[in-house]
Amino acid sequence: MLKKPIAQAKSLPRPDYSKLSKYPTLSLKERNRRFDLIRKMMVKYDVEALIVLQGGMRCDDTSTYFTNAWFGSTQFVFFPLKGEPVAFNERDPLEIDTFMKGESYGINSWIRDWRFPPDGRHDWVTLLRQRGLTSSRIGIIGNGVFGRQMQAIIIKGLTNDIKIALPKITFIDLWKPFVQIMLVKSQEEIAMFSKAALALEVAAEKFVSVCEPGNDVADIQREIINILIPYGVDIWSPSHPPACCIACGPEGGRGISWLAHGLKPPIIKKGDLVECELMANVGHLHAQALMAVSVGKPNQEKITLASLAREAYESGLNVLRPGITFGELVEVMSRPNKRGKAWQLSPSVHTLNPHEAVSSCGVGISNFTGLKERLGDVSLAEPKMQRADLVIEPGMLFEFEPNSAYGRTYVSIGGNIIVTSNGCKELNKIPTRMVVTPA
């Protein structure tokens, strides 16, 4: 039975702020766990080294999985079956200052051999010759869904250059077996992810408190940043910096690009549906949450959409467990929208750290009111599901973000989930229902 799809602001649960004062980090034990698993994979696939590319986005970066350094610090990692790994930074000397002063502060990379070559391709050939790998099988570790197209170009250029000098080398794509390792998190990683999810619960509480007529979306940004940055939590969004993409208006939505154009922030009004996608990072562990706040009593259409989204969320909680496939999870979570004839904008669910399995986007977006009149007969892509075949294991992380739309009105909710040995554990409460504030 569907639980209450709507929450009143006055009765929301209070997050435990005290836990923000804990600062979980990754230890050398975690480094050794990762390196041991990766080397077992290398033996299984008969490769003597890996070339690891930087991720397309911070939350998907595979190079930091090996280095434990900051995002953007390395463009490539060389990881041998035997011997010491190497981190390559091919950008500019500006990174040296962060690298050196970070070490003085006690921030040490898991890799000691860092190189800043002016000609990276030449340096790769030299390194492979030095390590006696001129006729070896070498694995390629690329990246998840959002970086694949660009990384395919980078990989092709790099491997072609190496093979011109070392034609006996064979390159093997090992993304799938590697990502299965990366997706299953240790207790140290789960501790960092849990703090990021808690930070979003705190951010959600602040978000609701500021959704009053007369305030603007910059007030929301300021409240969230001020409360979380002092606790070592990075509030980040790839497309709408600095903190979150916020929609403000009677129809809700994914965001208004006011800041990108230097405009005055939108003002919150009675009757608005204020929505956003919040993102937080603790170290390299990334969490997300979706907010939907009705300023005053919502109309029946918004209540119906909130009910469909909440039903999808609860359906996902009921079926998510080890052994099922991602496709089976998506199929269950998509049923409410199909029955309610609602269209869907963003994915309903995806893995986190990295984004590997992602449900379809833009399902039925042609039903957006006024789209045909504005864009004519333009064909809109509906990105298909990625990795329906992924078998779910304990320790995997998910964001549920079920969303439902009629015409131009859009409701999206959701929070962070950990897969346990016999089911799953939800880490967020406030963002998982539409919240109603007094107007």
N, C-alpha and C positions, 0 to 999 in steps of 0.2 A: 504494500500500500504506500502511495506517495506521501511523504511527510510534508510539512508545511513548505511550500515553494517560496514563500516570502517571509522575511524577518523584519521586525520593527526595530528601529535604531535604539530605542530605550531598553530593549531586552537582549542585546547582543552579548555574547560571552566576552570576558576580559582576557586579553593575552597576558602571559606571565613575563613581564618585562625583565625580571631578574635574570632570566636565562640569556638575555642579550649580553650580559657582562662576562659570559664565558667565551673564550677565544680558541676554539678547536683548530688544530693544525694537522698537517700530514708529517709523519715521522719517517725516519730511515727504514723502520720496519715496513711501512707502507711502500716505500720505494722498492725494497727487496721483494715484497709480495708481487708487485707488478712485474718487475724484471724477471722473476722466476717463472711466472705464468707466460710471459711473452717468449722467453727462451724455450719453454716446453712447446709452444706453438711453432716456433722456428724449426725445432727438431722434427716435429710431426710433418711439416711441409718441406723439409730438406732445403732450408735456406741458410746461408752463412752470415747474412747481414740484412738490415732493414734500412730503407730510406723513408723517413717520416716527414710529411709536409705540415706546415702550419695550417691551422684551421681557418675556414672562411669566416667564422664568427667566434667570439670569445667563448661562448658556451659550448662550442663544438671542437675546440682546439685540441688536436692530438699531440702536437709538439710539447705543450705544457704537461701532458700526461707523463711524458718522459723526463722533463727537466724540472718541473715544479717552479719554474720561473714565471715572470709576468707575461701576459698575452702580448704578442708582437715582438717578444725578445728574440725569438728564433724563427727563421724561415724554413730550416731543415734540421733534422736530427739524424745522425748516423748511429745505428745501434747494431753492434756485431754480436754474433753468437758467443765469441770469445774475445776478451780484451775490453778496453774502455770505450764508451760511447763518446760522440763528438757533437757539439751544438754549433750550428752555423748561423751567424747574423750577417746578412749581405746588404744591410741598409746604409747607415751612415754613422759617423763617430758620436752623434748625440746620444746613442744608446749606451755608450761606454760610461757616461756619468751615472746613469741609473744603475747600471751593472755594478760599478765599483762602490758607490755609496750605499747601495742596498746590502752588499756584503758587509760593509762596515756597521750597518744596523743589525746585522745578524741574519739577513735573508740570504741563504745559500742555496744555489742550484744543486740538484742531484747529479749534475754532470760537471766535472772539473775542467774538461778540455773544451774551451770556447774559442771559436775562430771568427774573425771579422775580415774575410777575404774580399779584395776588390774584384776578383774574377772567380766567382763561386764554381763555375763549371770546371775550370782548370784545377781548382783545389780538390774537387771530387775525384778526378782521375788520379791525381797525385796520392790522395789518401787511399784509394782502392789498391793502387800499386804497392804502397807502403805496407798495407795489411795482407798482401798476397792474395787478393780477391779478383784477379784479372780474368778468371774464367769461371766464376762462381754463379750460383743462383742467388738473386737478391730480391727480397720482398719489398713491395711498395705499400705504404700505409698512407692513404689519402685522407678523406674526410666524409662527413655525413651529408645529408640531403642538400643543405643550402650552399655547400661549397663545391659540389662535384663538377659542375660544368667548367668553372675556372680552373680547378685543380687538374682536370683532365688535360687542359692545355699546358699547364706548367709541367706535369709529369711527362708528357710527350716530348717537350723541348729538352728537359733534363736528360731523360733516358736516351734520346737520339744522340745528344752531344757525347754522352759517356760511351755509347756503342761505336761511335766513329773512332774513338781512341782505343776502346777495349771491346772489340767485336765478339769475343767469346763469352761475355757476360749475358746471363738470361735474367729477365725481370719477371716477377710473379706478383700479381695483385693479391694481397692478403687482407684486404679491408674487412671482409665478412668474418673470418675467424678472429681477427683482432677486435672488432667492435663488440663481439660477444663477450670478450674479456672486459673491455672498458665499461660496458653497460652494467655489469654486476658489481655493486659497490661494497666496499669493506665497511667495518664499523666506524673507522676514522672518517671516511668519506660521508657516510650517512650522518655523522655528528655535524659536519659542516653544512650538509644539505638541510638538515633539520633546523639549524639556526637561520639559514636563508629563508626557509618556509615560515619560521616564527617571525622573522623581520617583516614578511609580507602580511602576516596577521596583524602586526602592529601598524603597518602602513595602511591596511584596510580600515582599522579602527579610526586612524587619523583622517583618512579619506572621507569616511562617513560624517565625522564631526564637523568637517569644513563645508559639506554640501548644504549650504544655506543660501537662500536668495540674497543677492548683493555681493557675495564673495565671487572670486573668479578662479579659473583653473590654475593660475600661478600661485594662489594661496594654498591649493592642494599640493603642488610641487614643493613649495617651501616647507610645509609642515612635515612631509615625508622625509625630505633630505635632512632637515634639522634633527629629527628624532633618531635616524638610523646611521648616518655617517660616523658619529662619534663612537659607535660600537663596532667599527670595522666592517660595516656592511656597505657594499657598493650598489647603489640604486642606478640601474642602467637599462636603457632601451636602445636597440640597434637603429631604429628609424625615427624616434621622436625624443631626442635627449632634452633635458638632462635626466628625467626620472621616469616618465611614463607618457603614453599617448592617451589623451583625454578627449572624449567627445562630450559635448555639452549642448543640449537642445531637447526638444520634445520627442525626438525619434531615437535618441541614443546613437550608438555607432562606435567605430574603431578609433576615431581621433580627428582632430582638426589641426592642420599644420600651421597654426598661427605663429609659432616661434621661428619656424624656418623662413618666414617672410617678414619678420620684424614687426609684427602687428600687436595691437593691444590684446591682452588675454580675454577670451570670452567670459561674459558674466553669467553666473548661475541664476536661473529664474524659477519661479514656482511652476510646477508642471514638467520641469526638465527631467530627462533620464540621463544621468551623468555616469559615463562608463569609461573604463580604461583597461589596459593590460599592464600590470605591474611586474617588474623584473628585479630580482635581487641576486647578488653574488656574495658568497663568503668564500674567499680564496678562489679556487677554480670550480667550485660547485654552484650551480645556477638553479634558481627556482622561479616560478611564475605564478601569477594569480590574476583572475579577471574580476573586475568590479562592475556592478550595476546598482545604482542608487536612484530611486525615484524620489524627487523632491515634492512631497505631497502625495496624496493617494493616487495610485496608478489607475488608468482606465482598464477596461476588460481585456482589450487586446494585449496590453503589456502583461497583465496577470496570466493570460493564456500562454504567452511566450515564455514567461518565467517558469510556468508549470512544466512546459515541455523540456526546457533546459534542465530543470531540477530532476525531472524523471530520468533523463538520460544520465545525469550524474549518479543518481542512486542505482540505476541499472548497471553502470560500470563498476561501482563498488561491490555489487552483489556477485559479479562474475569474475572479476580480476583475481587470478590466483596462478601459481606456477603450473605449467603444463599446457595451458591454452595458448592459442596463437593470437597475435595482435589482430589479425583479420577477424577472428571470432569476437574479440572485445569490441571492435569497431561496429560489427554487424548489430550487436545488442544495443550499443549506444545510439545507433542511427534510427532505431525503430520509432521513437516518439515523434521526430520531425516528419517521418514518412506518413505516420498515421494522422498527424495534425496538419499535413500539407504545408509545412513551413520550409523556407529555404535556409541555407546555411552559408555563412561567410568564411570563418576561420576553421581550422581543424577542430574536431570534437575531442581529440585525444592525441597525445604524442609522447614518445620517450623524452627524457631529459638527460643531458650529460653523456652522450650527445643526442641531438635530434636525429634519430635513425629511422624509427618507425613513426610515420606521421599519417593521419587519416586524410581523406580528401578535403580539398578546400573549394569554396565557391560553388557548392552543390545547389543548383537551382538559382544562381545569381541573376539570371535573365528575368526573374520575377521582381527585381528591384524597380520600384515605381519610378517612371520617367527615364529609365535607362535608354530605351529605344529612341525616345524623342531627343535625348542629348547626344547619343553616340551613333544613331542610325543602325545599320545592319552589321556593325562590327561584331566579330566573333570573339567571345571571351573564353579564355582557357579555364578549365576546371582541373587544377592539378590533382592527379590521381593518388590513391593511397600508396605509401612507400612501406615496404617490408611487411606485407600481410602474413608472410611465412614465419616471422620472428616468433620463436617459442619463448614464452615468458618464464623467467627464473626468479627465485628469491634474491632480493637486493637490487632489482631494477627499479628505476624511478620514472614516474609518469606525471604529466600534468593533464588533468581532466579540464577541458574548457568548452563544454557543450554550449552551443549558441543556436538561437532560433530567430527567424525574421519573417514578418509579413510586410509586403510592400517596401516601405523605407524604414520601418520600425524594427529595431534590432536589440536583442537581449543576450548577453553573454556572461556566464558565471564560471567559477572553477578555481581549483587549488591543486596542491601537491600530494602525491600518493607514493608510498613505498610498498613494494611487493614483499610479503612475508613468507614464511615457510608453508603456511596453509591458507593464505588469503591476501589481504592488503590492509594498510594503515593509512588513514587520511590525516594530513598534518594541518589542514586549514578548515575553519568553520565559517568565519564572517563572509569571505568572498563566494561561498558556495550557494548562496541564495540572493535573490534581489532584495535589497534593503530599502525600507521606506523611512524617510525622515520627515519630521513635521515641516510644513511650509508656512 
